[in-house]
Amino acid sequence: MKNVEYRLFAAALCLAAAPLSSSVAEAGVTQQAKFSAAARFEPTNVLVLGSERRANAEQYAVRQKLDAASLKQAHAASGLIQCGRAHGAGQLTLANNVVTTAAHVFFDERGAKRARSCQFVTEVDGKKRRIPVDMTSIVAGASKPYAVKAINDWAVARLAQPLDDVKPYDLADQIAVEQTVEFVSRGHSDWRDAETMSFEACRLRAQTNQLKGGAREFAFDCGTGDGASGGAVLAGEPRVKLGAILVGWRSNDPSHVGPYSSTNYNFVVSVEGAFREAVLAAAGHEASPATASAAPAGDKAAEGDKAAAESDNRRSAGRD
């Protein structure tokens, strides 16, 4: 079976969320025949690689011999981004009014915004906090993320107001193959409830793509679930610096959960190049560079990625 790519988003995969008779953009073009063929199998809603290792804060604190309350406070920057009936994961980064996530959390298969308004939701001292996203501030690697390589699938946005009592994640200096990381995210729709924060330590297993002078894509062996797109991949010691975000998974047999392999893995995109520059600019650390602007429809760089994006790629576009 061919290798299939998914980008994780909300509670259901696109095949379950949209009728096959509708016009659905896959890799920037309508390919109804591919969707019909792909629908013959039932895709899994989660890619847990091997045994279940995801843990909630209390469980992870016991494993790591940490205080659960302190662990939750240290990771209050991790939250949900809710856009209408859809959700993804995101986190405060560098500043307490700047969030990072995957571009497909904000943009659908057509390149349209998923909702007129989105909110960042997190929990502080046991109380839910909900802050609107400034929709005019969104900067993305591609405004049509489904039409380009997954390595362009990142986004940065500012909140309408800061969360003063939440410490944002700093940026990691660099990440590399075989490095131990922590995947901390809300949004896993298959695991407990979507707002429960999960923790897991794992490794970056292989570098699977790179933009010249820009972001890198890595396969890693943490477990993931639909709805966790954009979640934090943390590095450094202690691991509280953002090195990458979750984007999706690839599998040669998406109807079954299987162990990590070169054809069955989750993948992340590093906060480097234009992605990193966009975070710095949003946080007021330096002027916004031209390379960090969202790629418009028909952009040459985006057009150049279409051939790769059209090859057996499907990305989820579900709803809660």
Steps between C-alpha positions, in 0.01 A plus 500: 500500500624847421626726773226743603550834674257655744513829675338468839230747585166452665279218610441324167703451185391677183355182352265475794425870519421579136273308262687354204265673259625839613793677341791443736843649432781245524847640439348810341285318244175305506579130471172320560630168369776492760256582779262226390781243493637613834157475660500122452689463825419653835791719614598494863441813705832471679853382435628356824835343422516182703360498852312802632747735670305825514437615856305776668677744733448291813625181336798670337596673825516161674713353219741792501492555879361852463232702674180480294386856582837643400498293179159636402608855574820462295295382201198730526631651174364191319138543399234446237426720201128482432368623165125454480426127519865408448801495727875446495780544751718806555723663757615838623850553362757766595226741610176450690296633208665296219386148402661245270314218327457324165365707209220249436360580842399839356456416128286230338550298181402797281732741678208675670507580872314234694299759691460877523632484854724261691588478868798379698388293798718386789474429872664703776474385863209277410305777325438508126628809319367591156659782294405600140763468227570814299405354160673783314834409659531145362827431318534154342747299300221458245149640487400181315683245717333198340641602161866494601752281678428447867822675595323830417211421735567742787331816627556778751233736635450753777227497760262790549646540849787337690468225757708676763502213748628239253868452418553445124739242363841626390646382170748213496837575347491197272365147475660195341447134415516268805425789734260427785198731495170535683174524315258709707160569351131538555250402232538121459141415414550127563658538843293582810342831395653735247590758762709263714870579467717204405871450566739257340877476461637352178768550233538674168572196286581635151511824302248460220514838323664842513443840344821667386594731787170427669292253697574129524256212524566209738338164557451434871359216705262673741137395474251750357130543440277703270459847645860527622635674189722792595590354841834571665814294446726615783877471528784618724563426867253523655286437191299824498629660180300470179697325228223389264126452457303188413356502148380147422587138427576269211418132476497225240209341686289770665223254585715355780706638785855372471853549635734773382665427165625687194150468353301551820583812697385835635678810377579849628624828348782690672477866600775619269543733202194705412299327774745615766520849351121529510497407871773754577316770304165430668668515840660834410856369493575622147331637188283266296696362201345455158574126517267460796183620324226254419536358149205622287311279258706452186824587677797359308638317801162345567456404133841335508390278788181377336652197331627368832178590679289313244682171563281290730437785744180541696458725800223494754241774508260374761268669742425461868 
